[in-house]
Amino acid sequence: MSEGSNWVEIVLLAMLAAFIGLRLVSVLGKRTGHEPVVTDKFRPGAAEVNAAPLRPLEATPRAPIKLPEGTNHALMPALTALAEVDPNFEPQRFVAAATSAYQMILEAFWTGSTSAMDGLVSDEVQDNFAAAIEAREGARLSNRIVGIDAVTITGVEMAGQMAEITVRFVSRIASQGEETPAETADIWTFSRHITSPDPAWLLIATDAEA
């Protein structure tokens, strides 16, 4: 075979190799670095890391309520039930607030200022006080509280979302011209909507113990 024919064969083989290479590239494609990783199902992979399950928050049990001094222990279940539906309720704190309201309301009534009762009494009670003040022609009374001897919760009721607490106040009240203060016992009922954001209890009824 001549030297020229050898060169022809070499060129033809090179062209054939290039053609085969181009076909392989077109069929198999190129690696781009984003190919899916092929895993061997017979070789275990890395262990999956699972987050620890969240433990449900446990409700903190409420401490047992304390009865104010002089309160009948028979009222404990009713007061406890009220505290369970109204987490802000605490009997001793309620008694302190009721005592302050008792003093402010009486002083407002004696001075003839019904506006000073705003936020402390219901509309009906305020109207009753206003009628009594009008009946005395707006005269200012010289009464004053000498001392409050006892404040006792005597009743607790729930009417739907409304809570009512009845309180007995025993006080000594002095009037002008009297040397000895008179002892009085007042029965007042306070009410509050337990879902209201306003923590205030309103006076909804008054009565004097015989």
Secondary structure as GFF3:
##gff-version 3
##sequence-region A 1 210
A	DSSP	alpha_helix	3	28	.	.	.	ID=ss1
A	DSSP	three_ten_helix	73	75	.	.	.	ID=ss2
A	DSSP	alpha_helix	76	85	.	.	.	ID=ss3
A	DSSP	alpha_helix	91	111	.	.	.	ID=ss4
A	DSSP	three_ten_helix	114	117	.	.	.	ID=ss5
A	DSSP	alpha_helix	123	135	.	.	.	ID=ss6
A	DSSP	beta_strand	144	159	.	.	.	ID=ss7
A	DSSP	beta_strand	162	174	.	.	.	ID=ss8
A	DSSP	beta_strand	182	193	.	.	.	ID=ss9
A	DSSP	beta_strand	202	208	.	.	.	ID=ss10
###
